[in-house]
Amino acid sequence: MKVCLIQMNSRDSLVENLQQAENAVRSAVADTHARLVVLPELFTYLGGTKEGKREAGQVFPESGAYRLLQSLAKEYGVYLHGGSMIERDGDRLYNTTVVFDPKGSEIAKYRKIHLFDVVAPDGAVFRESDVFGRGENIVTYKVDDHIVGCSICYDLRFPELYAELSKAGADIIIAPAAFTLMTGKDHWEILCRSRAMETQTYVLATNQVGTYSENGEPRASYGHSMVVDPWGTVLARAQARTGHIVASLDFDYLNKVRADIPVQRHHVLGQ
Ligand SMILES: NC(=O)CCC(=O)C(=O)O
């Protein structure tokens, strides 16, 4: 199965971000003919202000970002994993992934479980829970015969979520992200490779890249989106610029890794 990860530089303009995403999906599909295409976290609106986030909130299924992804999935006949967008449900906002199948039908919706409430060592303050409600459900869906598990960005730091997705049968786990430059340079690759090795799955980690601002403060995302195989090897890696990467997933190889080191059968604690 061919997969394509799109690395974007989203900012605080919904209109410009949707144009950027549409152009990126069109050129990625034309270039790679991938079966599964993945966008990054908050591709519709990143940073900005609390009011801006509320205005950019998308009501499902009628709002623009939802319709755009639906029509692109159908036009190209691909599975489109919509990174995440700001979802508005009544008064509440969520950081939400929506996934469409090649007919343009919604097949999964995942709300980010672990919200990024952190003061980074460089003093940058992130308080996602000031804006977003927390998701409560573990979500998987199927691409052809393969189960795909959903996570978003900070979720990468919580191996118990990945263990649950693995128990649910995931062969692929997807992590759209807006991982910070500051933390990403030290942690991103190690986290992606660790989660892939522990779960013996393909991890598709699609990051934002470049600068934006949040409440007037400068922010930067790390880039370096990557596809990691179940052995922990990086199959494809983006640099620190917008664009896309492609990789072919080999499920015979996945089965071999699981047969060689059968960790899923050897858990004795907490399973
Ligand atoms: N958007 C996020 O969840 C950021 C997570 C992050 O940068 C980290 O270091 O963790």
The ligand as an ORCA input file, in Angstrom:
! r2SCAN-3c Opt
* xyz 0 1
  N       0.286     20.075     19.169
  C       0.859     19.294     20.053
  O       0.244     18.387     20.588
  C       2.321     19.568     20.302
  C       3.039     18.428     20.985
  C       4.492     18.698     21.151
  O       5.064     19.573     20.517
  C       5.237     17.877     22.110
  O       6.417     18.185     22.346
  O       4.680     16.904     22.658
*
